[in-house]
């Protein structure tokens, strides 16, 4: 494989680090994540110690990070019932952890587990409140998180942008439910798994990802639809109606791996169709990327690119995300803020189409909880192919 080693130290250090306040949640700090959010300003970071915390609402571009990933659970807590909520609001306002991030900001969530807990509440009759995650507005980045629910685990509404890296998103209830549901939203996935409810007892099941007029760009992810009593009634891996869909190096399984009313592209994927009557789609040439570990200040940071044999990958970097469609130059949207964006390196792929870049990240506590995002561009003719964004928050 072809390999490149580059130093991001002078480029990252040349970018002024914003003033940030760190808020601690847990022993010695706030009792709840929601209490820290109440005083946090855009750009602040919230460090969370191990424990179980109540659902919350995010309304600013903050970073919420489990200091020890996998030890922080977020569950619906009846103690934080919405004042004045009646039976009519249980299915909409009540239950979710919600994100409504203002334009130009990004909320980062790192290492949290969103628990699939159901709560029965007699108001005015018995109802089941189901915890879930809803992105109602803006851009949210989930890294090494677990999102589970007895209903659809993650929903994103019109204009929302969701980025997932090495996350588990799963509907786990006894009824048909999607893993992720998108409505006129944008989703990128690098690694991780997405599962619809796989109970196998219903006539029809949900999709791993259900997308309406949405953009989905995935690399190295595993996506499975729900199981039902018959293969034809099982849910599709991805059900895409309108929008755009690009898959590289993914495993997708369902009644049909992909059910789409719009042309979609895949490369180096394993597509498992439980229904033998699914339409076949020829593979295309796309750019994939794998990021095995989070970026750590002062440590080498490796990215594995997958493109055409003996092709090239030009890598660009930025300290912020933004959605920049340039269809005349690049097929997929570029997810880097163009104002501070800089060229990082170029690397040639080997005969198998594999190229590896290793970056030396700057050391020091000042860089912890800062952002660094990268994307690759590859191809032999315009418009070129772009990868999903990789990188994230430095640990």
Protein Blocks (a to p, Z undefined) as FASTA:
>chain_A
ZZddddfklmmmmpccdddddddedehiafbfklmmmmpcehiacdddeddddddddfbd
cddddfbghiaccdddfklgcehiafklmmmmgopacddddehiacddehiacddddddd
ddfbdcddddddddfbdjdddehiacddfbdfbdcdehiacddehiacddfbfbdcdfbd
cehiacddeejidddddehpafbdcdfbdcehiacddehiacdddddfbfklpccfbdce
ehidddehiacddfblbacfbdcddehiacddfblkbccdddddddddddfbdcdehiac
dddddddehiacdddddfbdcddddfklpmbacfbdfklgccfbdcdddfkopacddddd
dedjklgopacdddddedjbdcddddddeedjdZZ
